């Protein structure tokens, strides 16, 4: 389920910003539950861009977790590297991150 709302230039800009970010959520053996989804939604509303990590004891791969959480939060997977992934969701009321314009 690849979502083409972001251009490659915008995705690259978001990856650059995310490189400086700390991981704020970890997915472990508890998996992906409603509580985690709500916390991710709250963080996306405040920050627009967040970094998450899948622990070794999780039953998810980073790609699986990224896609499931993105689907449930209507956010976009910016990148998946190893056990970490980055999600982005525009805050329509109060945009924080200025993206390069798409053509």
N, C-alpha and C positions, 0 to 999 in steps of 0.2 A: 504494500500500500504506500506507494511513493506519492507525495503530495507536492506539486510544483508551484506552490505559492511564492517560494523564495527563489530568486535567481541565483546563479552560481556566484556572482559578485556579492550579493547580499549575504549568502551563506558564508563566503570567505570572510566578510567583515565581521559577522557574528562569531565565527571561529576565532578570529583574532582577539575579540573582546573576551570571549570565554576562556582563552588561554590564561588570563590573569585571575580568573575566578577560583574560589575554593569550592570543593564538593560539599553540598549542603544536605543531600539525602543519600542514604544507603539502602539498598534492597538486599535483605538477607533471607533467612529461612522463613520469615513471616510472609514473604512474597509481597504482592501488590494488593492492598486492601483499600476500603473506602476511606479510612483515616489517612493513609499515605496520599491518596488522590486529592483529598481536601487540602492537605498541607502543600502539595505541589501546586494546586490551583492558587492558593493564597500567595505562595512565593512567586509564581509567575505574574500574578497581578501586581505585586510590589516591584519586581525586578525585570520582568519580561524574559530574562535569559538566566537559566540555572544549569548547574552541573550536578549529575547524580552518578552513583557508583553501584555496581552489582558486586556483592561479596561472594567469596568462594562457596559459601554454604547455601547460596540461593539456587532455586531450581530453574532460574532464567539465565539466558545469555544476555549480554548487554543489549544486543540488537532486539531481542524479544521484549525485554523490559522497556526499552525506549519506545518501541512501536505500540505496545499495549498502553503505556502511560500517555503517550501522545494522542492516541485514539480517545482515551477516556477524558483527557483534559482539553481536547481540540487544539493541541499545540503542535509544533513542528519539530521533528528530529533534525537538529543542525549537524551533528556528527556523532559517530560512535567510534571510540578508540579503546581497544583492550576492554577493560572492565568499566570504563567511564563513558558517559554520554551526556550530550547537551541538548536541552529543549528550549524552544523560543515560542512565545505567544505575545502578540501585540496587545497592549492595554489600550483599548479604543478611547477611553475617557482621558487617559493621562499618559500618552506615549513617552517612553524614557529614552529608548535607543533610536538614533537617527540612522536609517538604513540608506545605502546608495539607491538612487532612483532606478526602477526597472525601466527598460526601454519600451 
